Amino acid sequence: MNTLIGNQMKRVLTIAAMFAGLTVFSSTLFAQKKLTEATISYDIVINTNNSTPQGADMLDGAVSVIYLKGNSSRSEMISSLGTQSTIVDGKTGSVTILKDYGEQKYMISMTPDNWKQSNRKYEGITFTFENEFKTIAGYNSQKATGKLADGSTFTVYFTRDLVPVNKDFQYLNKNLPGLAMQYEANMGKQKVTYTVSSINFNPVPAAKFDLPKSGYRTMTYEETLRGASN
């Protein structure tokens, strides 16, 4: 009798544990939010370890603002030097870069293949997830180490609570299973850290993705490459 009761108790505990696991899994899924429309602001910190100001130092204290609306996105880097915007057309996949630095205004058009080519160093990134967490802008964020094809690595903290529908706005982190809340990137020999300061879920105006009709010198991606090689 005791053996029978003991076996029944084991079955009850096993079933209870299974339901508990399903409950945790279900609550995790429920907590996840597909990020289709939002405005995400990142603070930027650059450390050049130089006593005299360098060009990159002038970007220290800059901000990056991301506007997401469906498959379209607009990424703006705003600094004391000016503003550079990258607009991804969600319907065609084409990309437009606007450089607005005082009197120098350029509009660079890129095809989807151009965009992929310009980000080819980020292709094939693999992530190793660490059992380390911290709260960023109110979201529980897990540490991961990204490894590029050339063997170099970078650190990123991401939240599984927000999963962007469109990931082309942040090519470096597009393979993450969630939104990057803090990540490192290289600017020349300097390391740049982006950290989310706020996320606004209010509707993003469609006009944010309109391209200027005038005032900019228009160039193709191929023209920028020829200019860089001269």
Secondary structure, DSSP 4 states (H G I P E B T S, - for coil): -HHHHHHHHHHHHHHHHHHHHHHHHHHHHHH-EEE-EEEEEEEEEEE---SS--TGGGGTT-EEEEEEETTEEEEEEEETTEEEEEEE-TTT--EEEEEEETTEEEEEEE-HHHHHHHTGGGTT-EEEEEEEEEEETTEEEEEEEEE-TTS-EEEEEEETTEEES--GGGGGGTTSSSEEEEEEEEETTEEEEEEEEEEE-SPPPGGGGPPPSSSSEEEEHHHHHHHHH-
